[in-house]
């Protein structure tokens, strides 16, 4: 079973949050756990995306495809 964190601003974080089990709908098997993020974690992700936009939008489509 995989145990995922949150990848925000180039870093894995928030492993200390409560976890949500992700189940395979076909058989009910638990296949992973993910952090139960809330408002604070969403704000961190939105802020990181906002600050990354200027640099990302300055790249050409070819540079983006390489990444």
Secondary structure, DSSP 8 states (H G I E B T S, - for coil): -EE--EEETTEEE-TTS-EEEEE-TTT--EEEEEE---HHHHHHHHHHHHHHHHHHHTS-HHHHHH-
